[in-house]
Amino acid sequence: MASPLLRIGTRGSALALTQAAELVARLAAAHPDLAAPGAVETIVIKTTGDRVTDRTLAAIGGKGLFAKEIEEALLAGRIDMAVHSLKDLPTWLPKGLTLACHLPREDPRDAFFSTRAASLADLRAGAILGTSSPRRHAQVLHARPDLSIVPLRGNVDTRLKKLESGAVDATLLAVAGVKRLGMMDRVTAILPPEAMLPAVAQGAIGVEIRADDERAKHCLAPLDDPATAACVTAERAVLAALEGSCRTPIAALAEIADGVLNLRAMIIRPDGSERLVAARQGAPADAARLGAEAGAELRGRAGPGFFDMALPVERPV
């Protein structure tokens, strides 16, 4: 059997495999030689983030644990491309790797799920909401300080099963993942960005390659979506300016309308007690600068210690 022309590394969850399949389909459409059976091989790589599910991501090292082993395989030459949910990709990439392609972004908003209430506002006082995202945790507490927040980890199906079993009264998930899995019929409500500002790069799929791999760059060039690339660049620049990680409640959303990039960025104390918002507008070509400026503004206004607030450490339900 002939060796594949391209090897794509991905996590093994249903969502990750769906995203990898989208990349394979787009590569085949752009390059006829990659449409032949066996031309592209998808290689599943189990990451630390997938293996360790009894602790929060912040407790075991952050979202980067969903990418570490895949990036190691890329650097070692065992795969040619790595496909990621961009919101899980660390702010700074390992030396020798680059983000070469952004597929068209799906809906970046968050979805509310509950068997007990029609919306976040309708939850009873003291209701239990499950989320392991510090960003969601803090924004929920800002809006509803009367709720109880508990860690909830696992893939989309696992979290929804825990909700249905009564382990929690509600949870939040990214609309993009739910839509890609064909599960939108289970959504209770979609939260507008004004109520729940999304995570940086939420809804975007990114493809990482070795920086010196010209063949991979050539294959991916026709697939890169300029609007998504500009928006994600602005949002990730906010994160970089704030030196943020999955432990810090940071949110950002950039959108392009009539040729203008509109960026909203926010930081919020872990207990939801205070939030700061910055906004920028400008040309998509200036995305990196706009994001860096917004992040620098928030960092200056917050001062040292803004995120230094210990919350109870609990095991996920």
RAQUICOR-V90183 format. One record per pair of residues at least 24 apart in sequence whose ideal C-beta (glycine too) atoms are under 8 Angstrom apart, sorted by the first residue. I is the first residue (numbers start at 1). J is the second residue. Records with the same first field share a line. If there is no record, write none. Layout:
I: J  J
This chain:
1: 38
2: 38
4: 38  39  40  41
5: 33  34  39  40
6: 34  39  40  41  80  81  216  219
7: 40  41  43  78  79  80  81
8: 40  41  42  43  79  80  81  82  83
9: 43  45  70  73  74  78  79  81  82  83
10: 42  43  44  45  70  82  83
11: 44  45  46  47  50  66  70
12: 44  45  46  50
13: 50  155
14: 155  156  157  181
15: 85  155  156  177  180  181
16: 83  85
17: 42  44
18: 180  181
19: 83  85  180  205
20: 83
22: 103  180  205
23: 81  83  103  205  207  223
26: 103  223
27: 219  220  223
30: 219  222  223
31: 219
34: 219
43: 73  78  79
45: 69  70  73  79
49: 88
53: 153  154  316
54: 315  316
55: 315  316
56: 132  151  153  313  314  316
57: 132  153  246
58: 132  134  246  247
59: 313
62: 90  245  246  247
63: 87  88  89  90  245  246
64: 89  90  245  246
71: 97  208
74: 208  209  210
75: 210
77: 210
80: 209  210  213  215  216
81: 207  208  209  216  220
82: 207  208  209
83: 205  206  207  208
84: 205  206  207  208
85: 177  204  205
86: 201  202  204  205  206  232
87: 174  199  200  201  202  203  204
89: 201  206  208
90: 245
91: 236  239  240  243  244  245
92: 240
93: 208
96: 210  211  212
97: 208  209  210  211
98: 208  209  210  211
99: 206  207  208
100: 207  208  209  216  217  220  224
101: 206  207  220  221  223  224
102: 204  205  206  207  224  225  228  229  232
103: 204  205  206  207  223  225  228
104: 225  227  228
105: 176  203  204  225  227  228  231  232
106: 175  176  179  180  203  204
107: 175  176  179  190  203
108: 174  175  176  193  198  202  203  204  253
109: 174  175  190  191  192  193  196  198  203
110: 136  172  173  174  175  190  191  196  198  202
111: 172  173  174  175  178  187  188  189  190  191
112: 170  172  187  188  189  190  191
113: 160  163  170  171  172  173  186  187  188
114: 163  169  170  171  188
115: 163  164  166  169
116: 169  170
117: 169  170  188
118: 188  189
119: 188  189
120: 144  170  189  191  195
123: 147  169  170
124: 169
127: 169  170
128: 168  169  170
129: 168  169  170  171  172
130: 159  162  163  167  168  170  171  317
131: 171  172
132: 316
133: 172  199  246
134: 246  247  248  249  270
135: 197  199  249  250  251  268
136: 172  196
137: 249  270  272  311
138: 249  268  269  270  271  272  275
139: 196  197  249  251  268  272  275
140: 172  196  272
141: 271  272  273
142: 268  272  273  275
143: 195  272
145: 272
150: 314  316  317
151: 314  315  316  317
152: 316  317
153: 316
154: 316
156: 181  183
157: 181
160: 186
162: 317
167: 317
168: 317
172: 196
174: 198  199  202  203
175: 203
176: 202  203
193: 253  264
197: 251  252  253  264  266
198: 251  252  253
199: 251
200: 232  235  236  238  239  244  250  251  252
201: 232  235  236
204: 228  231  232
206: 232
226: 284
227: 256  284
230: 254  256  261  284  285  287
231: 255  256  261  284  287
233: 287  288  291
234: 261  263  280  287  288  290  291  294
235: 263  265  291
236: 291
237: 287  288  289  290  291  292  294  295
238: 263  265  291  292  294  295  298
239: 295
240: 291  292  295
241: 291  292  293  294  295  296  298  299
242: 267  295  298  299
247: 307
248: 307
249: 307
252: 291  294
254: 287  290  291
256: 284
259: 283  284
261: 286  287  290
263: 290  291  294
265: 291  294  295  298
266: 298
267: 298  302  306  307
269: 306  307  309
270: 307  309  311
271: 309  311
276: 301  302
